[in-house]
Amino acid sequence: MQGGGATFPNPIYQQWASDFGRQHPDVRIEYVGKGSGAGIGGLIDKTLDFAGSDAPLNDEELAKARRTGGDVVQIPSVAGAVVLAYNLRDLRGELKLSGPVVADIFLGRITQWNDPAIKSLNPHLVLPDIPICAVHRSEGSGTNFVFTSYLCTQSDEFQTQVNFGKTVRWPIGEGAQGNPGVTQALEETPGAIGYIELNFAIDNNIPVALMQNESGEFVKASPATASAAGEAALVDMDRYKTLTVRLWARPGPNVYPISCFTYLMCYRDLGYLRDRQRAQAIVDFFWYAIHDGQDVATELAYAPLGQGVRQRVQQELDTITFNGQPLHHQP
């Protein structure tokens, strides 16, 4: 099976593909992280069997998919955190940032690290008098969607000038490809700041800022604080009858404010594959991801799905068919 898309969940999808393959030696899964936009495009044109995306399909993409292959199943696989990572090698202590300040950095309104707005959040730090280099994603990206959606809740000016989406027109900064590209740019550029998935920051030992949440607390990103953001998701799933709900900018104690689900996607009817065993393998892999696969989430710096969310995801998996005939998980 060929999957591809978001780089955000790439580490855990690679782990799942390997573990699932050991249990099912007749199935080989390849997942290539090229960005959520590439994943959605590959799903719509059927060059991919399944896709990964941190952003759900928008109305235009849903319409294209329906013309190509029908309804699309979009299931949360894990939750995670988008962090503000930075390169300030001589800084002593943990940097604190707020949504409005981050928005002004990426709008080009705050250009120096010792700007009064940053100093006011960090009165005990000696901030360097050096320029800020803002690093952003250069391709269509679900991480872009999450990060810009969050900043739109924090700054009316950001919403007016940039808005949200997988692809946006950044007024300033340096572009890089994928979470790996942004991570590399951060490592190589003194004074840089960029947004990456928590896993990439941990693996590369890059410091990340504590973010001020909706309750005024400065919170460090972790699987636990991302899970705290997901506690309200179940209510929205039931209220709006959808699995594609936001986790960013959620109120509550110990909630990391730039949290999100990442999604696995396939067509609801897999008859176009003309191979029932191949279709069954997709269902079995998705089932593995939301059950046994959750056991490795925390050690890879992702937040596992709560039991209530998993139940609703399972209900969605049960709607996948092959030429109208139900496909259920086969142990």
C-alpha positions in Angstrom: 0.0 0.0 0.0 1.2 3.5 -0.8 0.4 6.3 1.6 1.8 9.8 1.8 1.2 13.4 3.0 1.8 15.1 6.3 5.3 15.2 7.7 3.9 16.0 11.2 3.0 12.3 11.9 5.7 10.8 9.7 7.7 9.3 12.6 4.8 7.5 14.1 3.4 6.4 10.7 6.8 4.9 9.9 6.7 3.0 13.2 3.2 1.8 12.6 4.0 0.6 9.1 7.0 -1.4 10.4 5.1 -2.9 13.3 2.1 -3.7 11.2 4.3 -5.3 8.6 5.8 -7.6 11.1 2.3 -8.8 12.1 1.2 -9.0 8.4 4.2 -10.2 6.4 2.1 -10.3 3.2 1.5 -6.5 3.5 4.1 -3.8 2.8 3.2 -0.2 3.6 5.1 2.8 2.3 4.4 6.2 3.7 6.2 9.3 2.3 6.0 12.6 4.1 5.7 15.3 1.5 3.2 17.6 3.2 -0.5 17.5 3.7 -1.3 19.2 0.4 0.6 16.5 -1.5 -1.2 13.8 0.5 -4.7 15.2 -0.2 -3.8 15.7 -3.9 -2.6 12.1 -4.1 -5.7 10.8 -2.5 -8.0 12.8 -4.8 -6.2 11.6 -8.0 -5.9 8.1 -6.6 -2.1 7.9 -6.9 -2.1 7.1 -3.1 -4.1 4.4 -1.4 -4.4 6.5 1.7 -3.3 9.9 2.8 -2.1 11.7 6.0 -3.0 15.3 6.6 -3.0 17.6 9.6 -5.8 19.6 7.9 -9.2 18.1 7.0 -10.3 18.5 3.4 -11.9 21.8 2.6 -15.1 22.2 0.7 -13.3 22.5 -2.7 -11.2 19.3 -2.0 -14.3 17.4 -0.8 -16.1 18.3 -4.0 -13.1 17.1 -6.1 -12.9 13.9 -4.2 -16.6 13.2 -4.6 -16.3 13.6 -8.4 -13.3 11.3 -8.4 -14.2 8.6 -6.0 -17.0 9.5 -3.6 -17.0 10.3 0.1 -13.8 10.4 2.1 -13.2 8.9 5.6 -11.1 11.2 7.7 -10.1 9.8 11.1 -7.9 11.3 13.8 -4.9 9.0 14.4 -3.1 10.8 17.2 -2.9 14.3 18.6 0.2 16.4 18.7 1.6 19.9 19.3 3.1 22.5 17.0 5.9 24.2 18.9 7.8 27.5 18.4 11.4 26.3 18.2 14.3 28.8 18.2 18.0 29.2 17.9 19.3 31.4 20.7 22.4 29.4 21.9 23.4 31.8 24.6 20.0 32.3 26.2 19.8 31.1 29.8 16.3 30.0 30.8 13.1 29.1 29.1 11.6 31.5 26.6 7.9 32.5 27.0 5.8 33.7 24.2 2.1 34.6 23.6 -0.1 34.2 20.5 -0.2 37.9 19.8 3.6 38.3 20.0 4.1 35.3 17.7 1.6 36.7 15.2 3.6 40.0 15.2 6.9 38.2 14.7 5.5 36.4 11.6 3.9 39.7 10.4 7.3 41.4 10.6 6.2 43.8 13.2 8.6 42.4 15.8 12.1 42.1 14.3 14.5 42.0 17.2 14.8 39.5 20.0 15.0 42.2 22.7 11.8 43.9 21.5 9.8 45.2 24.5 6.9 42.9 23.7 9.1 39.8 24.2 11.0 41.4 27.2 7.7 42.0 29.0 6.9 38.2 28.8 10.5 37.3 29.9 11.6 39.9 32.5 14.1 37.5 34.0 15.9 36.6 30.8 18.7 38.5 29.1 17.5 38.7 25.5 20.1 39.3 22.8 20.0 42.4 20.6 20.0 40.4 17.3 17.5 40.1 14.4 14.7 37.5 14.4 14.7 35.2 11.3 11.2 33.8 11.0 11.1 30.4 9.3 7.9 29.0 7.7 6.8 26.1 5.6 7.3 26.6 1.9 4.8 24.0 0.6 1.1 23.1 1.2 1.2 21.9 4.8 -1.3 20.9 7.4 1.1 22.3 10.0 0.7 25.6 8.2 -3.1 25.2 8.5 -2.9 24.5 12.3 -0.4 27.3 13.0 -2.1 30.0 10.9 -5.6 28.9 12.2 -4.3 29.4 15.7 -2.7 32.8 15.0 -6.0 34.0 13.4 -7.6 33.4 16.9 -4.9 35.6 18.4 -4.5 38.5 16.0 -7.1 40.3 13.9 -4.3 41.8 11.8 -2.8 38.4 11.1 -6.3 37.1 10.0 -6.7 40.2 7.7 -3.2 40.1 6.2 -2.3 36.4 6.1 -5.4 34.4 7.1 -5.3 30.6 7.5 -4.7 27.7 5.2 -2.4 24.9 4.1 -0.8 27.5 1.8 -0.6 31.2 2.7 1.4 34.2 1.5 3.9 35.1 4.2 4.8 38.8 4.4 8.3 38.0 5.7 10.7 35.2 6.6 12.5 32.2 5.1 10.7 29.2 3.6 11.7 25.5 4.1 10.3 22.2 3.0 8.5 20.1 5.6 9.2 19.7 9.3 12.7 18.4 8.5 13.5 21.4 6.4 12.3 23.9 9.0 14.2 22.0 11.6 17.4 22.2 9.6 17.0 25.9 8.9 16.5 26.5 12.6 19.7 24.6 13.5 21.7 26.5 10.9 20.4 30.1 11.5 21.3 32.0 14.7 18.3 34.1 15.8 15.8 31.9 13.9 12.3 30.9 15.1 10.0 28.5 13.4 7.1 26.2 14.0 7.6 22.4 13.9 6.0 19.3 15.4 7.2 18.6 18.9 8.8 15.3 17.9 11.2 17.0 15.6 12.2 19.5 18.3 12.9 16.7 20.8 14.8 14.5 18.3 17.0 17.4 17.3 17.4 18.8 20.8 16.1 22.2 19.8 14.6 24.4 22.6 10.9 25.4 22.3 9.0 28.3 23.9 6.4 28.0 26.6 3.2 29.3 25.1 0.6 31.3 26.9 -2.8 29.6 26.7 -6.3 30.9 26.8 -6.3 30.7 30.6 -3.2 32.9 30.8 -0.9 30.0 31.8 2.5 29.5 30.1 2.5 25.8 29.1 5.2 23.5 27.8 4.2 21.3 24.9 4.0 17.6 25.7 1.7 14.6 25.0 -0.1 15.4 28.3 -0.8 19.0 27.5 -1.9 18.2 24.0 -4.2 15.5 25.4 -5.6 18.2 27.7 -6.6 20.2 24.6 -8.4 17.1 23.3 -10.7 16.8 26.2 -13.3 19.1 24.7 -13.1 17.4 21.3 -15.6 14.7 22.1 -18.3 17.3 22.8 -17.7 19.0 19.5 -17.6 15.7 17.6 -21.1 14.9 18.9 -22.4 18.4 18.6 -21.3 18.9 15.0 -21.5 15.2 13.9 -17.9 15.2 12.6 -14.5 13.9 13.6 -12.7 16.9 12.2 -12.7 19.3 15.1 -10.1 21.9 16.2 -7.9 21.5 19.2 -6.0 24.8 19.1 -6.9 27.8 21.4 -8.9 25.6 23.8 -9.5 27.0 27.2 -8.7 25.1 30.4 -5.8 24.5 32.8 -2.6 22.9 31.5 -3.8 23.0 27.9 -1.1 23.6 25.3 -2.7 26.1 22.9 -1.3 24.9 19.5 -2.5 21.3 19.6 -4.2 19.4 16.8 -5.3 16.1 15.5 -3.6 14.6 12.5 -5.8 12.5 10.2 -5.6 9.3 8.2 -7.8 9.4 5.0 -9.2 7.1 2.4 -12.3 6.8 0.2 -15.3 5.4 2.0 -15.8 2.8 -0.8 -12.6 1.2 -1.9 -14.1 -0.7 -4.8 -12.0 1.3 -7.3 -9.0 -0.6 -6.0 -10.5 -3.8 -7.7 -8.7 -5.8 -5.0 -10.6 -6.7 -1.9 -7.5 -7.9 -0.1 -5.8 -4.5 -0.7 -8.9 -2.7 0.6 -9.0 -5.0 3.6 -5.4 -4.2 4.4 -6.2 -0.4 4.5 -9.0 -1.1 7.0 -6.8 -3.4 9.1 -4.0 -0.8 9.1 -6.3 2.0 10.2 -7.7 -0.3 12.9 -4.2 -1.0 14.1 -3.4 2.7 14.2 -6.2 3.6 16.5 -5.9 0.5 18.7 -2.5 -1.2 19.2 -0.6 1.7 17.6 -1.6 4.1 20.3 0.7 2.3 22.7 3.8 3.9 21.1 2.3 7.4 20.8 3.6 8.9 24.0 7.2 7.6 23.6 7.2 9.3 20.2 5.9 12.6 21.7 2.4 12.3 20.4 -0.8 12.2 22.4 -2.8 9.0 22.2 -6.6 9.3 21.4 -8.9 9.2 24.3 -11.2 6.2 24.7 -14.3 8.2 23.7 -12.6 9.5 20.5 -11.5 6.0 19.6 -15.0 4.7 19.9 -16.2 7.3 17.4 -13.3 6.7 15.1 -14.2 3.0 15.2 -17.8 3.8 14.2 -16.4 5.7 11.2 -14.1 2.8 10.2 -17.1 0.5 10.2 -18.6 2.6 7.3 -15.8 1.7 4.9 -16.9 -0.6 2.1 -15.8 -2.5 -1.0 -18.3 -2.2 -3.8 -20.9 -1.5 -1.1 -20.0 -4.5 1.0 -18.8 -3.7 4.6 -15.1 -4.2 5.4 -14.5 -5.0 9.1 -11.2 -5.5 10.8 -9.8 -9.0 10.5 -7.4 -10.0 13.2 
